[in-house]
């Protein structure tokens, strides 16, 4: 592998980044303003980029120069998570026509799973006799004298029309760094005076004690399979880009992959003398072959007052044309949440606003970058900015040529001097502000947002849950139409239809000015009257410490209005009658299947568990062995559900199980290979990736 600079030295030279100059392997710098994204800087060569980096550092507060921006891949759902023409479920997506990757997919006959460091294809023609027809394993961890490599599949796309499966793989490759061998010194002259010098302690520490250390490169690989023969998936192409996987989208045959990385090497005093692939975001086809090449300088832009070490990489990949090169762009100084429509991808990056005074907290703004998507090609389109920070992808939406975004401003922690407020902004096609509603719910923060055409619903919370109904029919003059205050709060809002909205969140216990999460609360809101939203039904599961992925990951929801299915995995504790705030042991892990009856009440239709001792959502605590606890929290925990016809499929690390969707009788199951190889299986959340 290519030798990279000593990481310990880079830590010390970071403060010298302002003095980076262009020479060595880089030509003379030639910075210029990007003609496509106003406010971003671009250079014609790598030396020019380094000069822009050095110039940008004076704008960043010293203690905020290492921004660790959150990113994720949550999004809104559209209508039904079911195929319109076929009787099987699909991933709960954000925007119609924009697919999202997940760990389970189905084409109505086969199920495709990412489980236990494997890609699995299961024939589900007979629900009572499931057959695993293909297993694609991954060598998750390999070590040699010089290298440590790690790879694990994360999630996938299924293109049934073209028999293509696109698998997203997360990996890292680490090179062991050893000290240079000591110089061989001649034997001392016994007759010479003793002039031995002691080695300084600092030199011993730097050159000996800290070795060996590892230079690590984290990467994301997009691997495309031909699945015409379900028993023998064949890799037809793969592409690798720098950075941790953030999210992705598929529009037609094009897959767009977003990664983030933080790299100090761009600040190094000797950065100009290094291979560009060791300084700037890079790409390759095979990480093990060490064929990395830097993204071309004309495809790299810089946010002038951002942190250049924080880097966003966007790649557009044509999954059908195997000979076509991926299109790649990078923005230095930015990472953030992603929203995508069929024609554009938006990145919302958090920006610190600091007045230069010590001992003062910064304010925040959200910088919005819009990229045009067309047939796997990416181009910068527009840049805008709004005050405050967003909670997740649900805070953003594109509708009729306008971009809408909801933010929280002010101090979200103490709020003593600058209390938090909540706002909704509307931007035009140039991402210029044209309409706004500001100052909602002072002292509270946004917990969830839902855009539904000309209407928006915002949930804020501190001790109670106001649900705001906002009319956006006039983009220049948005108006708050209604407000509903109820106990608890929702972190995810899902439309049941145009008149009903489902909220998934927490019940709470309020004590003075503090609120404590209790059980999982599912609410049904009547939104037929914009001016008077009503909570017409609710149900609470478990006590304090209960958890469900649906609260933070929309793709864990299985929804079908036609089948009256509202299903999600959950881990429930037993509610303490003596002290509602008390955290107790779990009593259930499995899939909760809810529905709405003729009286518009939310009801529990049934449930499925892969762990027999904790299979009752309203059960009591039981004693378990260490092995049983391990199974409960890892490979017996249900990750996802799907359906084909009236057969419900539940998926954990240990098994894929089938259940009758009407009677909830078990039909069959198949054990999945590799579930017991690691404590928690290889479910992607163990990778630290939130989707």
Helices and strands as residue ranges (DSSP letters): H 7-13, G 14-19, E 31-33, E 40-43, H 46-56, G 57-59, G 62-64, E 104-106, E 110-115, E 118-123, E 131-137, E 141-143, E 147-159, E 164-177, H 201-204, I 205-209, E 213-226, E 234-242, E 244-251, E 254-262, G 264-267, G 271-273, G 276-278, E 282-284, G 287-289, E 293-294, G 297-299, E 300-303, E 310-318, E 327-332, E 336-340, E 344-353, E 363-374, E 377-387, G 393-395, E 396-399, E 402-409, E 421-427, E 433-440, E 445-452, E 455-461, E 465-471, E 479-486, E 489-495, E 500-511, E 514-526, E 534-541, G 549-551, G 554-556, E 558-560, E 565-573, E 586-596, E 602-608, G 612-614, H 626-633, E 638-644, E 647-652, E 655-660, E 666-671, G 684-687
